[in-house]
C-alpha cells in the first residue's frame, strides 16, 4: 500500500470547492489548510501508477494551482494490518 501527503495550492476563494471535490475522490482524505488555500490531503492506494493518476487528476481540477507530494511511504499490506503495541 502506498500512502502520501499532498499540498494542493489554490486561491483561497476556490479552496472550499476544491477540497470538497478532493474529498469525493476514492482514497483521498482532506485535513485542512482550506482558509489559506493550501489544502492538506492524504492519498492511499495499492499502486504507484494509481497514485500518479490521482495526482494528475488533482492538478487537472479547475482552480488548482498545483498539487505537490510532500511525503510518501510504501508498506506491504501485511505490515499495515499489524497491531502497534
Residue frames as qw, qx, qy, qz and C-alpha x, y, z in Angstrom:
[[0.000, 0.890, 0.456, 0.000, 0.00, 0.00, 0.00],
 [0.392, 0.264, 0.001, 0.881, 1.19, 3.49, -0.83],
 [0.215, -0.858, -0.421, 0.200, 0.37, 6.47, 1.36],
 [0.441, 0.194, 0.032, 0.876, 1.37, 10.02, 0.60],
 [0.072, -0.749, -0.372, 0.544, 0.69, 13.53, 1.82],
 [0.368, 0.464, 0.428, 0.683, -0.10, 16.24, -0.68],
 [0.013, -0.557, -0.232, 0.797, -0.42, 20.03, -0.53],
 [0.323, 0.587, 0.613, 0.420, -2.93, 21.32, -3.07],
 [0.158, -0.334, -0.084, 0.925, -2.41, 25.03, -3.70],
 [0.110, 0.648, 0.644, 0.392, -5.40, 27.11, -4.78],
 [0.066, -0.417, 0.058, -0.904, -6.67, 30.62, -4.43],
 [0.088, 0.077, 0.763, -0.636, -8.41, 30.86, -1.03],
 [0.542, 0.222, 0.114, -0.802, -11.73, 31.75, -2.67],
 [0.724, 0.230, -0.517, -0.396, -11.65, 28.44, -4.62],
 [0.105, 0.352, -0.889, 0.275, -10.25, 26.23, -1.86],
 [0.553, 0.012, 0.609, -0.569, -13.53, 25.15, -0.24],
 [0.813, 0.399, -0.039, -0.422, -14.98, 23.92, -3.54],
 [0.521, 0.524, -0.673, -0.002, -11.71, 22.19, -4.45],
 [0.152, -0.302, 0.848, -0.409, -11.45, 20.49, -1.04],
 [0.727, 0.151, 0.414, -0.527, -14.99, 19.12, -1.50],
 [0.780, 0.492, -0.299, -0.245, -14.03, 17.70, -4.91],
 [0.255, 0.506, -0.800, 0.200, -10.87, 16.17, -3.47],
 [0.425, -0.181, 0.725, -0.511, -12.79, 14.54, -0.62],
 [0.835, 0.275, 0.149, -0.452, -15.03, 12.80, -3.17],
 [0.546, 0.540, -0.632, -0.105, -12.02, 11.10, -4.79],
 [0.958, -0.219, -0.182, -0.042, -11.50, 7.47, -3.76],
 [0.830, -0.085, -0.215, 0.507, -8.65, 7.09, -1.27],
 [0.246, 0.451, -0.111, 0.851, -8.34, 10.84, -0.60],
 [0.414, -0.719, -0.501, 0.248, -8.82, 12.47, 2.81],
 [0.186, 0.695, -0.018, 0.694, -8.69, 16.24, 3.34],
 [0.591, -0.390, -0.524, 0.473, -7.34, 17.56, 6.65],
 [0.205, -0.839, -0.231, 0.448, -7.22, 21.34, 6.49],
 [0.382, -0.251, 0.313, 0.833, -5.47, 24.38, 5.11],
 [0.273, 0.651, 0.647, 0.287, -8.58, 25.45, 3.24],
 [0.084, -0.938, -0.220, 0.256, -8.67, 29.02, 4.58],
 [0.289, -0.690, 0.391, 0.537, -5.11, 29.66, 3.38],
 [0.694, 0.619, -0.202, -0.306, -5.55, 27.95, 0.01],
 [0.211, 0.498, -0.839, 0.049, -3.01, 25.25, 0.95],
 [0.877, -0.165, -0.021, -0.451, -5.19, 22.16, 1.21],
 [0.140, -0.448, 0.874, -0.124, -3.61, 19.27, 3.10],
 [0.895, 0.089, -0.065, -0.433, -4.66, 15.83, 1.88],
 [0.395, -0.368, 0.837, 0.082, -3.55, 12.21, 2.05],
 [0.731, 0.324, -0.393, -0.453, -3.77, 9.62, -0.70],
 [0.555, -0.269, 0.782, -0.092, -3.89, 5.87, -0.21],
 [0.796, 0.425, -0.203, -0.380, -3.62, 3.35, -2.99],
 [0.909, -0.186, 0.363, 0.086, -2.20, -0.05, -3.80],
 [0.773, 0.267, 0.285, 0.499, -0.06, 1.01, -6.76],
 [0.313, -0.431, 0.092, 0.842, 2.33, 3.80, -7.67],
 [0.086, 0.240, 0.592, 0.765, 0.64, 4.31, -11.05],
 [0.224, -0.721, -0.643, -0.132, -2.69, 4.82, -9.30],
 [0.361, -0.694, -0.209, 0.587, -1.11, 7.49, -7.08],
 [0.250, -0.172, 0.373, 0.877, 0.36, 9.22, -10.12],
 [0.041, -0.478, -0.693, -0.539, -3.05, 9.15, -11.79],
 [0.304, -0.786, -0.514, 0.160, -4.67, 10.71, -8.70],
 [0.354, -0.526, 0.028, 0.773, -2.00, 13.41, -8.53],
 [0.139, 0.099, 0.548, 0.819, -2.62, 14.19, -12.21],
 [0.167, -0.650, -0.686, -0.280, -6.38, 14.31, -11.58],
 [0.348, -0.730, -0.331, 0.486, -5.82, 16.74, -8.68],
 [0.275, -0.343, 0.251, 0.863, -3.73, 19.01, -10.89],
 [0.042, 0.286, 0.685, 0.669, -6.48, 18.92, -13.53],
 [0.111, -0.720, -0.649, 0.220, -9.17, 20.31, -11.19],
 [0.181, 0.725, 0.198, 0.635, -10.15, 23.78, -12.31],
 [0.351, -0.880, 0.046, -0.318, -8.76, 26.33, -9.85],
 [0.855, -0.413, 0.111, 0.295, -5.87, 24.16, -8.61],
 [0.120, 0.902, -0.395, -0.129, -2.55, 25.96, -8.98],
 [0.502, 0.403, -0.765, 0.025, -0.57, 22.78, -8.28],
 [0.889, -0.407, 0.051, -0.204, -0.60, 19.63, -6.20],
 [0.318, 0.645, -0.656, 0.229, 2.73, 18.65, -4.67],
 [0.888, -0.262, -0.375, 0.055, 3.60, 15.40, -2.91],
 [0.108, -0.810, 0.422, -0.392, 5.39, 16.14, 0.35],
 [0.403, -0.394, 0.793, -0.234, 5.66, 12.64, 1.84],
 [0.804, 0.181, -0.422, -0.378, 5.45, 9.09, 0.53],
 [0.376, -0.375, 0.816, -0.226, 5.55, 5.74, 2.31],
 [0.729, 0.145, -0.541, -0.395, 5.15, 2.28, 0.89],
 [0.423, -0.293, 0.775, -0.367, 4.20, -0.65, 3.11],
 [0.285, -0.055, -0.900, -0.325, 3.18, -4.15, 2.23],
 [0.586, -0.427, -0.297, -0.621, -0.40, -4.98, 3.17],
 [0.755, -0.288, -0.553, 0.202, 0.70, -7.40, 5.92],
 [0.385, -0.009, -0.367, 0.847, 2.65, -4.66, 7.73],
 [0.243, -0.316, -0.099, -0.912, -0.33, -2.31, 7.50],
 [0.715, -0.398, -0.416, -0.397, -2.54, -4.86, 9.31],
 [0.594, -0.052, -0.631, 0.497, -0.12, -5.45, 12.22],
 [0.422, -0.853, -0.296, -0.076, -1.18, -4.10, 15.59],
 [0.315, 0.569, -0.372, 0.662, 1.09, -1.41, 17.01],
 [0.691, -0.559, -0.437, 0.140, 1.74, -2.03, 20.69]]
